[in-house]
Amino acid sequence: MNQTLLIIDAQQELIEGTQEESAVFNKDVLIKNINKVIGNAKDANVPVVFVRDRDVAEGQGKGFQVHEEINVPAGVKVFDKSATNAFHGTALLDHLKSQEIGHIVIMGCKTEYCIDSAVRRATMSGMDVTLVADGHSTTDNGVLSAEQIIKHHNRALHGHDNVEHFSLVRNAEEDLFQPTHDDYR
């Protein structure tokens, strides 16, 4: 089964925050885990894909770029989006289908928006998903803390399915690419 690592909105300004918005919860652990999984993907010859949100830093400058501490491999595909859903209005789904991707490992920001919609849309589009439990983050929302939001989504999305495709939640220290996700059926 072909696999890919999909990193969503791991952008400088979104992770670090601004004067108006706080930094994401546990940002140092998030960056460390993204780098760990990127390294594991490279070792397993799994391609890495980044998605950036055009709303971050008004779609320009250093704040819009992937966070400077993330080890972006050479030659990665990067898609820019204008919606919460990484698949909406982008060529991401066409790219994944052209590569015959059956399993996506998902990481990034923000949990209750872009991460949640990507997990659900990927399963609806015929792919299995591994959400990295300690590889996505968000900010407090006035009702729930970021930590509560992350825990809720890890629980809600573990075992989530759409007919024959499903998602699992696993930790960054696990080998997310071996055994293949399909072995968990």
C-alpha positions in Angstrom: 0.0 0.0 0.0 1.4 3.4 -1.0 1.7 5.9 1.9 2.3 9.5 2.5 3.0 11.9 5.4 0.7 14.9 5.2 1.6 17.9 7.4 -1.1 20.5 7.5 -0.6 24.2 8.5 2.7 23.8 10.3 3.4 27.4 9.6 5.7 29.8 11.4 3.0 32.3 12.5 0.4 29.7 13.3 2.7 27.7 15.6 4.4 30.7 17.2 1.3 32.9 17.5 1.0 36.6 16.9 -0.1 39.6 19.0 -3.7 38.6 18.4 -3.4 34.8 18.6 -1.4 32.7 21.1 1.1 30.0 20.2 -0.3 26.5 19.8 -0.3 24.2 22.8 3.0 22.3 23.4 4.6 23.8 20.3 8.1 22.5 21.1 6.8 18.9 21.4 4.8 19.4 18.2 7.9 20.5 16.2 10.0 17.7 17.7 7.4 15.1 16.8 6.9 16.4 13.3 10.7 16.2 12.7 10.8 12.7 14.1 8.1 11.5 11.8 9.6 13.2 8.8 12.8 11.4 9.6 11.0 8.1 9.8 9.2 8.8 6.6 12.5 9.5 4.8 13.9 6.2 6.2 10.8 4.3 4.9 10.9 6.1 1.5 7.5 7.6 2.2 6.9 10.9 0.5 6.1 14.0 2.5 3.4 16.5 1.5 2.8 19.9 3.1 -0.4 22.0 3.1 -0.2 25.7 4.0 -3.2 28.0 4.8 -3.3 31.2 2.8 -5.0 32.9 5.8 -1.8 32.6 7.9 0.2 35.8 7.7 -2.0 36.9 4.8 -0.4 34.2 2.7 3.0 35.8 2.5 6.4 36.3 4.2 8.2 34.3 6.8 5.0 33.8 8.9 3.3 32.0 6.0 6.2 29.5 5.5 6.5 26.1 7.1 8.0 26.7 10.6 11.7 27.3 10.4 12.6 24.5 12.9 10.8 21.9 10.8 13.2 19.8 8.6 11.4 20.1 5.3 12.9 17.5 2.9 14.0 18.6 -0.5 11.5 18.2 -3.3 8.3 17.9 -1.2 5.0 18.7 -2.7 3.4 21.8 -1.2 -0.3 22.8 -1.6 -1.8 26.1 -0.5 -5.4 26.2 0.6 -8.0 28.8 1.2 -10.5 26.6 3.2 -10.4 24.7 6.4 -10.4 21.4 4.4 -7.0 20.7 2.8 -8.8 18.9 0.0 -11.2 21.8 -1.0 -10.0 23.9 -3.9 -6.6 22.3 -4.0 -5.0 19.5 -6.2 -4.2 17.5 -3.1 -6.7 14.7 -3.7 -5.7 14.4 -7.4 -2.1 14.2 -6.3 -2.8 11.5 -3.8 -4.9 9.5 -6.2 -2.2 9.8 -8.9 0.3 8.3 -6.5 -2.2 5.6 -5.5 -2.0 6.5 -1.9 -4.0 4.2 0.4 -2.7 5.4 3.7 -2.0 8.9 5.0 -0.2 9.8 8.2 -1.6 13.2 9.3 0.1 15.9 11.5 -0.1 19.7 12.0 -2.5 22.4 13.1 -5.2 23.2 14.2 -6.8 20.1 15.6 -10.5 20.9 15.6 -10.4 22.6 12.2 -8.0 21.5 9.5 -6.8 18.2 11.1 -10.3 17.0 11.9 -11.6 17.8 8.4 -8.5 16.2 6.7 -8.9 12.9 8.6 -12.6 12.7 7.8 -12.3 13.7 4.1 -9.4 11.3 3.5 -11.5 8.3 4.8 -14.4 9.5 2.6 -12.0 9.7 -0.3 -10.9 6.0 -0.1 -7.8 6.3 2.1 -7.0 5.0 5.6 -5.5 7.5 8.1 -3.1 7.5 11.0 -3.5 10.6 13.1 -0.4 11.2 15.1 -1.8 11.7 18.7 1.1 13.9 19.8 1.6 15.4 16.3 -1.2 17.9 16.1 -2.1 21.0 18.1 -4.3 24.0 18.6 -5.1 26.8 21.0 -7.6 27.3 23.8 -11.0 28.3 22.4 -12.7 29.9 25.4 -14.8 26.8 26.1 -12.1 24.1 26.1 -8.4 24.2 26.7 -6.2 23.1 23.8 -5.2 20.0 25.7 -8.9 19.1 26.0 -9.6 19.7 22.3 -6.6 17.5 21.4 -7.6 14.7 23.8 -11.2 14.8 22.5 -10.2 14.6 18.9 -7.7 11.8 19.5 -10.6 9.8 21.1 -13.2 10.7 18.6 -11.0 10.0 15.5 -9.5 6.7 16.8 -11.5 4.0 15.0 -13.5 6.6 13.0 -14.7 4.9 9.8 -16.4 5.6 6.5 -17.6 2.2 5.3 -14.3 0.4 4.4 -11.8 3.2 5.3 -10.9 4.2 8.8 -8.6 6.2 11.0 -6.4 5.2 13.9 -4.6 7.4 16.4 -1.0 6.4 17.2 1.9 8.2 18.9 5.0 9.7 17.1 7.4 7.3 18.8 5.7 4.3 17.1 6.8 3.2 13.7 3.9 4.7 11.8 4.9 3.2 8.5 5.6 -0.3 9.5 3.6 -2.5 9.9 1.5 -0.8 7.3 -1.7 0.7 8.5 -3.8 -1.9 6.7 -2.4 -4.6 9.0 -4.6 -3.2 11.7 -7.8 -4.4 10.0 
